[in-house]
């Protein structure tokens, strides 16, 4: 088994070109940009329901985004 980091290899030319394209101009941050809206729309189409979309840069970030404890809706301090 290889448990090395998920970001040890370089990106393909297609990915680098897509990043360069997405980097043109300016956009708002934190999920309110047009690319995140498009990703959310595509995910909703795939899953055939409304979804929340939290894009991250690595698989490790995705794992921790879903593993970290969050208070339940009934949590009181």
C-alpha positions as CSV (number, residue, x, y, z in Angstrom):
1,X,0.0,0.0,0.0
2,X,1.1,3.5,-0.8
3,X,0.0,6.0,1.8
4,X,2.0,9.0,0.4
5,X,0.4,12.3,0.0
6,X,-2.2,12.9,-2.7
7,X,-0.3,15.9,-4.1
8,X,3.1,14.3,-4.8
9,X,2.7,14.2,-8.6
10,X,2.5,17.1,-11.1
11,X,-0.7,18.2,-12.7
12,X,-1.5,17.3,-16.4
13,X,-1.4,19.9,-19.1
14,X,-5.2,19.9,-19.3
15,X,-5.5,20.6,-15.6
16,X,-2.9,23.4,-15.8
17,X,-4.7,24.9,-18.8
18,X,-8.1,24.8,-16.9
19,X,-6.5,26.5,-13.9
20,X,-5.0,29.2,-16.1
21,X,-8.4,29.8,-17.7
22,X,-10.2,29.9,-14.4
23,X,-7.5,32.4,-13.1
24,X,-8.4,35.1,-15.7
25,X,-10.2,38.2,-14.4
26,X,-11.5,38.5,-10.9
27,X,-14.3,36.8,-8.9
28,X,-15.7,36.8,-5.5
29,X,-14.4,34.3,-3.0
30,X,-15.7,31.6,-0.6
31,X,-18.1,29.9,-2.9
32,X,-19.9,32.8,-4.4
33,X,-18.0,32.8,-7.7
34,X,-19.4,31.6,-11.1
35,X,-17.2,28.5,-11.2
36,X,-18.5,27.2,-7.9
37,X,-22.1,28.0,-8.9
38,X,-21.5,25.9,-12.1
39,X,-20.0,23.0,-10.1
40,X,-23.0,23.1,-7.8
41,X,-25.4,23.1,-10.8
42,X,-23.5,20.1,-12.3
43,X,-23.5,18.2,-9.0
44,X,-27.2,18.8,-8.5
45,X,-27.8,17.4,-12.0
46,X,-25.8,14.3,-11.3
47,X,-27.4,13.7,-7.9
48,X,-30.9,14.8,-9.0
49,X,-31.4,17.0,-5.9
50,X,-30.2,20.2,-4.2
51,X,-26.7,19.9,-2.9
52,X,-24.2,22.0,-0.9
53,X,-20.9,22.3,-2.7
54,X,-17.6,22.8,-0.8
55,X,-14.7,22.6,-3.2
56,X,-11.2,21.9,-1.8
57,X,-7.8,21.6,-3.3
58,X,-6.7,18.1,-2.2
59,X,-8.2,14.8,-1.2
60,X,-6.7,15.3,2.3
61,X,-8.6,18.5,2.6
62,X,-11.8,16.8,1.5
63,X,-11.4,14.0,4.1
64,X,-10.8,16.5,6.9
65,X,-13.7,18.7,5.7
66,X,-16.0,15.7,6.4
67,X,-14.2,14.2,9.4
68,X,-13.9,17.1,11.8
69,X,-16.6,17.1,14.4
70,X,-19.4,19.6,13.9
71,X,-22.0,20.4,16.6
72,X,-25.4,18.9,16.0
73,X,-28.4,21.2,15.4
74,X,-29.5,20.5,19.0
75,X,-26.1,21.3,20.4
76,X,-26.3,23.8,23.3
77,X,-23.4,25.5,25.1
